Amino acid sequence: MMTAPKITFIGAGSTIFVKNILGDVFHREALKTAHVALMDIDETRLEESHIVVRKLMDSAGASGRITCHTNQKAALQDADFVVVAFQIGGYEPCTVTDFEVCKRHGLEQTIADTLGPGGIMRALRTIPHLWRICEDMTEVCPKATMLNYVNPMAMNTWAMYARYPHIKQVGLCHSVQGTAEELARDLNIDPASLRYRCAGINHMAFYLELERKTADGTYVNLYPELQAAYDAGQAPKPNIHGNERCQNIVRYEMFKKLGYFVTESSEHFAEYTPWFIKPGREDLIARYKVPLDEYPKRCVEQLANWHKELEEYKTAERIDIKPSREYASTIMNALWTGEPSVIYGNVRNEGLIDNLPQGSCVEVACLVDANGIQPTKVGTIPSHLAAMMQTNINVQTLLTEAILTENRDRVYHAAMMDPHTAAVLGIEEIYALVDDLIAAHGDWLPAWLRR
């Protein structure tokens, strides 16, 4: 092993995300001399990221090397870690297409990056590119570990381990640790006092146990306090990012019904189920504060904010940022030094959760050390939670089969099985919607799908 790792970032034009990940990396003693290879097809965005990363590195007292690449294989050569974060087709045109076409067919969405027609189309656009990364890794860095941040997480991760089982990879999200921090904030307690056990699928994992440490060192169940705070109107607190559209009612209402709190946000969860978004039911939208078209609105705001932020970074002598909640640097440090850590990752279900399909993609706690990323066994999860997850896994199963076997019919079947879509549209309407999405996306989709 070399004295310093090589970290390749595919999709380095995602400058905000690069800043968060590498800001963490440069504060890890074992990673301060890392060679960071930034790769993106957009040379302008790549140069913007280079400016930010160089200032981050200097400000943190790191002394590594930065190289920039538009050639993926060159960037991957001899990499130890491969961080993947990109959006094929971007906000424009592809995300706009997903929302506008669905809206014309009477299907409203909130985020559209995980499930439903939006998630399905995003998977079809994305998986072929992830496979190309796996191909290049096989050739030039076969021992590297991929840290995948690309949505739809479950379908992407599943499609990669199904076709390239030899590639070491884990799908990463911040919803488990992020929601734990939110709940601590809602209850005015220190996040460091929390202890939890979480399991499920990406964007639909639940805290099977949620506890806080008391003054005498013992742990108590936090769920009664959480329920009491919600009933008293003391939780949830206003959105930490100041987004008044996202008020987090859906998750608390689901908590009341299910007895367990889900990890992903209310705006996401609302479109994974059949209950919250229905034509002519403005009462549901109002009651549960469902922010329709949230992702497009967020994209417009983020782009505007980024242009302002970038100008500040260009003129700043230093860039100092707070540690993020992302797992990437923790994983790199643990694998490189052998210092153990625990993260939540998306991995193949091989005896991890007994009552979810074996081979499906699940989100569980993983021990990380010099032995690699080692998922921990959960056993059986509550049956009603497994039943809800299965409705989402149905879509993931069919879409993954569609792209692995180039079976166009399975794309339609995946859309048919989507809980939200099926609650709104009839079968013929679903087929017409998928037809229009395929036509609208054109060359962004695989050739076999457009035949």
N, C-alpha and C positions, 0 to 999 in steps of 0.2 A: 504493500500500500504506500502511496506517495505521502510525503510529509504534509501536503495540503490538498484538499479535495478540489475537483473541478465540478462546478455547479452550472448546468446549462438551463437557461430559461427560454422555453418555446412560447412565443406570444409576448415577447418583452415589450411590445408597444402598449400593453396594458399597464401604463406607467404607475398608476395609483397602486395597483396590486403588487407590482414589482417593488415599489417603494416599501410597502408593508413587510413583504417577505424578506427582502435583502436588508432592510433596517434591522430586523431581528437577527439575521445571519451575522452581520458585521459586529454585533455585540456578544457573540459567542467566541470565547477565547480560541477554541480549537478550529474555528472557521475564519478567523480574521485574515489569514493569508490565502484564502481560497481564490482560485481562478474562476471568475464569473463570466460565462459566455452568454451574451444576450443575442437572441435570434428573433427576427420578425420580418415579414415580407414588406412592411411599410417602412421605408428608409427614414422618413420624417419622424414617425413615432419612435423608431429605434434610436435616432439621435437624441430625441427628447429624453428618453429613458436613460441614455448614456450620461447625459448631463446630470440628471438627478442621482443616479447610482454613484457616479464619481464623487459628488459632494457628500452623499451619505457615507461612503467609504472613508473619505478624509475626515469627516466630522466624528466618526466613531473610532478613529485611530487605527483603522484596519489598513493592511498593506498588501492586499492581494492585487491580482491583475484583472483587467476588464477587457474583453474583446467583443466586437460586434459583428454579427453575421446576418446575411440574408439567405445563405445556403444552410439548410437544416442539417445535412449530414456533417458538414464541416463543424458546425456548432456542437454537435453531439460527440465528435471524435474523442474517445478516452474519457468521457464524462463519468463521474461517480454518482451524481444526482441529476435528475431531469425533472424540472418543474414545468408543468404544462398548464397554461391559462390563456385561452383564446376563445373567440366567438366567431365561428364561420358564418360569413354573411353579415356580421355586425348588426348594429341597431338598424341601419339602413343599408341594403333594402330588406333584409330577411326578417328581422323582428317585426318591422312595420307590416310586411306581407302577412305574417302569421296572425297578427291582430286584425288587420283590415279585412282579410278574406273570411276569417271566422265570424267577424261582426256582420258581414253581409249575409251570412247564412244563419244569423240569429243566435250565435254562440258568443257570449261575453267571457273574457278572461281577465285575470289579474296580473300574473307574472309570465306564464306560458313557457317556462324553461325546463320543466321536469316531467310533466305528464300531459295528457290531452293532446289535441292536434298540434299545439305549439311545441310541446316537448317531443312529440313524435317526429315532426319535421326537423327540429333542431338535431335530434339524434341521427337522422338520415343524412343531414349535412355534415355532421361532425365525425362520426365513427370512421369513415374512410380516411380522414386525415390523421386520426389517432393511430389507425393501423399502419399508416406510412411512417409514423414516428417509431412504432414497434419494429417495423422492418429495418429502419436505419439503426436503431439501437442494437438489434440482433447482429448487425454487421460491424458497427464501430464502437459500441460500448455495451456488450452483452451482460456485463455484471452490474450495470448501473441500476439504481432504484428510481422508478418513476413516481413522482408525487403529482397526482392528477387533480386539478381543481375545475375541470370543465364539466358543465351541465349539458344534458341531463345525466347526473352522476351515476345512477344505478345502471342505466342502459349502456353508457359509455364504458364503465368499468367491466360490466358483464361481457360486452362484445370483445373487449381486449383479452380478458383471461380465457375466454372461450377459444379464441383464434391463436393467441400467443401465450400459452400457459407458462412458458419459460421466462417471460419478462416479469421481473419483480416490480410490482406496482401496488399502490394503495390509492383509493379515492378519498379526497379530503374535503371537508366542509367545516364551517365554524358554528353550525347551529347547536350542537350539543353544549359546547363550552359557552357559547354566546347566550343561549337561553338561560343557562344556569346563572350567569351574571345578571341577566334581566330579572329573574325571579328574586335574587338576593336584593336587587335594587327595589323591587316592588315591596319587599318586606323590611327594608331599611336594615339589612344585616350585611356583614362582611362576606363577600364571595369566598374568601379563604376558609370560612367556617363550614362550608357546604361539603357534604359527602353524598355521592350519588352513584347509581348503577343504571345504565341506560342501554337500550337495545331496540332493534327494529330494522327499518330500511331507511335509506337516505331521505330526509325531509319528512319521514313519518316514523321516527324512533320515539320511544316514550321513556320517561324516568320511572323505572320499575321500583326504585327506591330513591327517595329524596329526603335527606336528613341534614340537620345542622348540629354543630358541636356546642354543648352547653358549657357553663363556667366550670363545672366539675369534671369536664373531659368526656362525659358520656354524650351519646348522640340521640336525638329525638326526631320523630317523623315530622317533616315540615308541611305535609299536605293539609292537616287540619288548620294550621295557621294561614296557609295560602287560601283555603276556601273561606275562612272567616274574613280575611282581608278583602276578598272579592265581594262577598255578601254585604260588607259594610261600605262598599264603594271606595275603599282605600287602594285597591289594585284593580287593573294595572295602572301604573304611573304613565304620564305622557311619554310619547316616543322619545328615546334618548337622543335621536338625531334631529329632533324638532319637526319630524314629518307628521303633521296633524291628520293626514289621510289614513294613517295606519295606527289604529287604536287598540288592537290586540284583543278584541272581544271574542272572536271565533274560538281561539284557543282556550280561553277561560270557560266558555260555555261547553266546549267539548270535555274539559276537565271535570265539570260538574256532572256530565252524563257518564263519563268513562271511568273516573276515579284516578286517572293518570294524566300527567301533563305531557303534551307533545313538543318536540324540539323545534320544528320549523315554524315560522311566523304565521300569523293569522291570514295575511294576504296570500301566502302560498297555500296554506291548508284549505282555504275556502274552495279552491278549484280542484282539490284532490278527492272531493266527496260530492255526493249528489244533492246536498241539502241547502246550500247557501245562495246559489246564483241561478235564478230561474226567470224566464221571460214573464213579464207582467207582475212579478213579485217584488216591486220596489220596497214593499214593507220589510222583506228579508234583508235587502241591501241596507236599509236604514237601521233596522234593529241590530244587525251584527256589524255595522260599519265596514262593509266590504268595499275596498277601494278598486273599482273596476279600472282597467287600463293603467294600473299602477306602474308596471315596468316601463312602458313607453314614456310616461311622465318623468319617471326617475332618470331614464337615460338622457332626456333633454336637459334636465337640471344638472346632472353630473357632467355632461359635456361642457355646459356653460361655466360651471364652477371650475372645471379642470383648466380651461384656458386662462382663467384668472390666477389659479394656483401655479400653473406652469411659469407664467411671467414672474411671479414672486420667487420661484425656485431659481430661475435663470439669473436673477440679480443678487440672490442671497449668497453670502460667503459660506454659510454653514446650513446644513439641513439636519435638524435634530428632531427625531420623532419618538413617541412613546412606544413601548413594546406592544405588538399586536397580539390578538388571541389565536393567530394561525399556528398550526402544528408543524409547519415545514421545518423551521430551524431546530425545533425539538427533536424531530426525527433524524435530521442530518447529524446533529450532535451525538445522539444516542448510537447511531450506526457507526459513526466515525471513531468515537472514543470508547464505546462500550458502556458508557454511563446510562443505566436503564431509565426509561421513562414510560409513561402510559398515555396513549392517545386514543381517540375514537376514529376508526377508519372504516371505509367501505371495501369489503372483501368478499370472496366467494364463500358461500355457506357450505362448509364441509363439516357437518356435525356440530355447528356452532349454535344454531337455534333449531330445536327439534321440530317445532310445528310450523315452520316455514319451508318452502320447497328447497331441497338440497340442490346446490348449484346456482341458486339465485344469489343476488347481491345483497348482503346485509351490512348493517352498521353496528359494530360492537367495539368494546374496549380491546386495545392491542398493546401488548408489551413490546417495547422496542429496545434492543440492545445489540451487541456485536453479532448475535445470532440472526438478526433480521427483524422483520415486522411479524409478530406472532399473535394472531387473534386469540381471544379467550372465549371459552365455551360459556354460553348463557343457559342452555337447557330449554325448558318449555316456558314460553311467555303466556300471559293471560289470553284465553281463547278469543275474547271479543277484540282484543288488539290485533291478534294474528289474522282474524277474519277481515278486519279493515285493511290491513297491509296487503292481504291476498288480492283485494280488488285492484290495487296498484301494481302488484307483481304480475297479474294477468296481462296488463298492457306491456310491461317490460319484457315478459317472456315472449310474447308474440312479435314485438318489434325486433327483439334480438334475433329471433328465428328468421324473421323477414330478411334482415340484412346479411346474416350468416349464409343463408341459402338462396339469396336473391329471389325471394318469393313475394311478388307484388301483392298477392291476395292477403298475405298476413299483415300488411300495412293497414289495410281496410279493417281487418279483424281486430287489430290493436285499437284502432279508433272506436270501433263498435263497443269494445269492452271498457272504455274509459268511463268511470262513474259519472263525471260531470256531463260529458258529451251525451251519454245515453239517457241522462235525466232530462235533457233539453230537446234533442233531435230524434227523429225516427230513423230507421235503417236506411231508407233511400236518401234521406237528407244527409246522413253521415257520409254515404258513398259520394254524393255530389260535392260535399265539402272537401273530401280528400282529393277528388278529381281536380277541383279548382286549385287547391294548394299545390299539387304536383305541377300543374300547368303554370301557375304563377311563379314558382321557384325555379323552374326551368333547369339551367345548367348547374345550379347550386346543388342539385340532387344527383345521386348516382345514375349512370346511363341506363342500367337495367330497369330502373323504376320508370323511366321516360319512354320505354319502348311501346 
